[in-house]
Amino acid sequence: MMNNEIKMPANFAAIDENEMVYLQGGATTEATAWDVFLNVGKLFNYIARVFSAGSSIVNNINVIVTTFQTLSTFSLTAKN
């Protein structure tokens, strides 16, 4: 069995448990950073969906209005 030894620098100063809690609690791990990245991606996806839906609704209203305007001037003569 191997014995592992931790070698610290000469000017090493140990910190107490309270300081460790503060240091560890404020740390951002890779997993947390990845989760934040994914959540921001989801947020942008939702925003894009809202704008896409809004654009689609505006386009549909435009088509309806244009159709009614065209139909209001439509007559069953050869002058169309």
C-alpha positions in Angstrom: 0.0 0.0 0.0 1.3 3.5 -0.9 1.6 6.2 1.6 0.7 9.6 0.1 2.3 12.6 1.6 1.0 16.2 1.2 3.8 18.7 1.0 2.9 22.3 1.8 4.9 25.4 1.0 7.1 26.9 3.7 4.9 29.9 4.2 1.7 27.8 4.5 -0.9 29.0 7.0 -3.8 26.8 8.0 -7.3 28.3 8.0 -9.9 27.4 10.6 -13.3 25.7 9.9 -15.2 29.0 9.7 -13.0 30.3 7.0 -13.2 27.0 5.1 -17.0 27.3 5.1 -16.8 30.8 3.6 -14.3 29.7 1.0 -16.1 26.6 -0.1 -19.5 28.2 0.0 -18.5 30.9 -2.4 -16.8 28.6 -4.9 -18.3 28.0 -8.3 -17.6 24.5 -9.4 -17.5 23.3 -13.0 -20.8 21.5 -12.6 -22.5 24.7 -11.3 -21.0 26.8 -14.1 -22.3 24.2 -16.6 -25.8 24.3 -15.1 -25.8 28.1 -15.3 -24.7 27.9 -18.9 -27.5 25.5 -19.7 -30.1 27.7 -17.9 -29.0 30.8 -19.8 -29.3 28.8 -23.0 -32.8 27.7 -22.0 -33.7 31.3 -21.3 -32.5 32.5 -24.7 -34.5 29.6 -26.3 -37.7 30.7 -24.5 -37.1 34.3 -25.5 -36.6 33.3 -29.1 -39.8 31.2 -29.0 -41.8 34.3 -27.7 -40.4 36.5 -30.5 -41.0 33.8 -33.1 -44.6 33.3 -31.9 -45.2 37.0 -31.9 -43.8 37.3 -35.4 -46.0 34.5 -36.6 -49.1 36.1 -35.0 -48.3 39.5 -36.6 -47.9 37.7 -40.0 -51.2 35.9 -39.6 -53.0 39.1 -38.8 -51.4 40.8 -41.8 -52.6 38.0 -44.1 -56.1 38.2 -42.7 -56.3 42.0 -43.1 -54.9 41.8 -46.6 -57.4 39.1 -47.5 -60.3 41.1 -46.3 -59.1 44.2 -48.1 -58.8 42.2 -51.3 -62.2 40.5 -50.9 -63.9 43.9 -50.2 -62.8 45.1 -53.7 -63.5 41.8 -55.3 -66.4 41.5 -57.8 -67.5 38.8 -60.1 -66.7 40.7 -63.3 -63.9 40.4 -65.8 -62.3 43.6 -64.4 -60.5 41.9 -61.5 
